Amino acid sequence: GESVGLHLPTLSVQEGDNSIINCAYSNSASDYFIWYKQESGKGPQFIIDIRSNMDKRQGQRVTVLLNKTVKHLSLQIAATQPGDSAVYFCAEGGSQGNLIFGKGTKLSVKP
Amino acid sequence: KAGVTQTPRYLIKTRGQQVTLSCSPISGHRSVSWYQQTPGQGLQFLFEYFSETQRNKGNFPGRFSGRQFSNSRSEMNVSTLELGDSALYLCASSLRQGRSYEQYFGPGTRLTVT
C-alpha cells in the first residue's frame, strides 16, 4: 500500500533562545547514545554522544542529558542560531553494533 | 581529511532493474555501514562491513546486498527494484567495528524508482 509520510515533531524557537529536543529510547540495555543533526540534502552530522554511565555531557553550545530511569534523552542547544535549523535525531547503540535512530525532530529558528 | 563520499548522488531507475551504489569511507576507517532513509520509516540499518566481511545485518530482504573491498570502499546492490525502494541511502564509516564508535555519514544517494 501507499506509505504515509512521517510527521516530524517540530520545534520553533526564536534566535538566541535555548532549545530543548527530547527523545525516548526503547532498550533499557542500550549503553551508548548519540545526537545527529541533518540539514536538507545532507547526511546526518554527529553532534554529541553519551555513554550510559553518565547523566550529562557538555559540548560547544550543546548539552545532552540522559535519564535511564525513564529511558529519556534530551539535547539542549544554547543561544540557538539560524544555522541550527535542521532535523535532529537521537540514536542508540544496537546490540548488533548498528545505530537505532529515533524519528527525528525538526528545529526551526526564527530570526 | 576528506569525508565520506557516495556516488552517484542521484539515481532514477525503473521497477525490476538493479542498482549499485558506492561509498568511500574516511581514510583509515575500516567499518562501513549502510542505512536507508525514507519519510515513512525514518533511518533504518541495512548492514555493516568490516575487513571485507559483513558483520551485521538489518531486517531487509535478500534483494539488498553489499560488499567491501580491501581498500575499505563499499558497494551496495539492490536487485529487482520495487517502488518502495525509493529512498535516500546513506553510508557511514567508523574506525572500528561494533558498538559505541562514532559513525560519520556521507551525503547519501537519492534513489528514485519509477
Interface residues (C-beta under 8 A of the other chain):
Chain A: S3 V4 G5 L6 D31 Y32 I34 Y36 G41 K42 G43 P44 Q45 F46 D49 R51 F89 A91 G93 G94 Q96 G97 N98 L99 I100 F101 G102 K103 G104
Chain B: V4 S33 Y35 T38 P39 G40 Q41 G42 L43 Q44 F45 E48 R55 N56 K57 G58 G84 L90 A92 Q97 G98 R99 S100 E102 Q103 Y104 F105 G106 P107 G108
